[in-house]
Amino acid sequence: MQNPTQYRFNRNEDKHMERFIGKLRPQIFLSIILLGIIAFVGMLKGMTEVTVGCVAGIIALAKDVLQSDT
């Protein structure tokens, strides 16, 4: 009997996790976070154009992330 603290995922779950992690692109997620921060600051300062541009960028990057999953 296995020790519960030494639980190991089965091989199918390992392969699924490797495929998922292989698709992650940290630069895109960092860009989404930075654009969100800039959009928030733009809202606070009343810079509507900056906020709208950042939100459009977030939408475009999110669409790119979703397309890479398929």
CYANA upper distance limits for C-alpha pairs under 8 A (distance plus 0.5 A):
  2 GLN  CA      6 GLN  CA      7.52
  2 GLN  CA      7 TYR  CA      7.94
  3 ASN  CA      7 TYR  CA      7.58
  9 PHE  CA     13 GLU  CA      6.49
  9 PHE  CA     14 ASP  CA      6.82
 10 ASN  CA     14 ASP  CA      6.93
 11 ARG  CA     15 LYS  CA      6.74
 12 ASN  CA     16 HIS  CA      6.74
 13 GLU  CA     17 MET  CA      6.60
 14 ASP  CA     18 GLU  CA      6.67
 15 LYS  CA     19 ARG  CA      6.74
 16 HIS  CA     20 PHE  CA      6.74
 17 MET  CA     21 ILE  CA      6.59
 18 GLU  CA     22 GLY  CA      6.44
 19 ARG  CA     23 LYS  CA      7.02
 20 PHE  CA     24 LEU  CA      7.27
 23 LYS  CA     68 SER  CA      7.84
 23 LYS  CA     69 ASP  CA      7.80
 25 ARG  CA     29 PHE  CA      7.29
 26 PRO  CA     30 LEU  CA      6.52
 27 GLN  CA     31 SER  CA      6.57
 28 ILE  CA     32 ILE  CA      6.75
 28 ILE  CA     61 LEU  CA      7.28
 28 ILE  CA     65 VAL  CA      8.38
 29 PHE  CA     33 ILE  CA      6.77
 30 LEU  CA     34 LEU  CA      6.62
 31 SER  CA     35 LEU  CA      6.47
 32 ILE  CA     36 GLY  CA      6.59
 32 ILE  CA     57 GLY  CA      8.31
 32 ILE  CA     58 ILE  CA      5.96
 32 ILE  CA     61 LEU  CA      7.46
 32 ILE  CA     62 ALA  CA      8.35
 33 ILE  CA     37 ILE  CA      6.82
 34 LEU  CA     38 ILE  CA      6.69
 35 LEU  CA     39 ALA  CA      6.46
 35 LEU  CA     54 CYS  CA      5.82
 35 LEU  CA     55 VAL  CA      7.84
 35 LEU  CA     57 GLY  CA      7.74
 35 LEU  CA     58 ILE  CA      7.08
 36 GLY  CA     40 PHE  CA      6.62
 36 GLY  CA     54 CYS  CA      7.39
 36 GLY  CA     55 VAL  CA      7.80
 36 GLY  CA     58 ILE  CA      7.84
 37 ILE  CA     41 VAL  CA      6.74
 38 ILE  CA     42 GLY  CA      6.50
 38 ILE  CA     50 VAL  CA      8.40
 38 ILE  CA     51 THR  CA      7.78
 38 ILE  CA     54 CYS  CA      7.52
 39 ALA  CA     43 MET  CA      6.69
 39 ALA  CA     50 VAL  CA      7.13
 39 ALA  CA     51 THR  CA      4.81
 39 ALA  CA     52 VAL  CA      7.97
 39 ALA  CA     54 CYS  CA      5.97
 39 ALA  CA     55 VAL  CA      7.23
 40 PHE  CA     44 LEU  CA      6.88
 40 PHE  CA     51 THR  CA      7.64
 41 VAL  CA     45 LYS  CA      6.68
 42 GLY  CA     46 GLY  CA      6.44
 42 GLY  CA     47 MET  CA      5.33
 42 GLY  CA     48 THR  CA      7.17
 42 GLY  CA     50 VAL  CA      6.44
 42 GLY  CA     51 THR  CA      5.74
 43 MET  CA     47 MET  CA      6.54
 43 MET  CA     48 THR  CA      7.05
 43 MET  CA     51 THR  CA      6.64
 47 MET  CA     51 THR  CA      6.90
 48 THR  CA     52 VAL  CA      6.61
 49 GLU  CA     53 GLY  CA      6.62
 50 VAL  CA     54 CYS  CA      6.67
 51 THR  CA     55 VAL  CA      6.66
 52 VAL  CA     56 ALA  CA      6.64
 53 GLY  CA     57 GLY  CA      6.71
 54 CYS  CA     58 ILE  CA      6.68
 55 VAL  CA     59 ILE  CA      6.74
 56 ALA  CA     60 ALA  CA      6.70
 57 GLY  CA     61 LEU  CA      6.63
 58 ILE  CA     62 ALA  CA      6.50
 59 ILE  CA     63 LYS  CA      6.61
 60 ALA  CA     64 ASP  CA      6.80
 61 LEU  CA     65 VAL  CA      6.76
 62 ALA  CA     66 LEU  CA      6.74
 63 LYS  CA     67 GLN  CA      6.64
 64 ASP  CA     68 SER  CA      6.76
 65 VAL  CA     69 ASP  CA      7.21
 66 LEU  CA     70 THR  CA      7.74
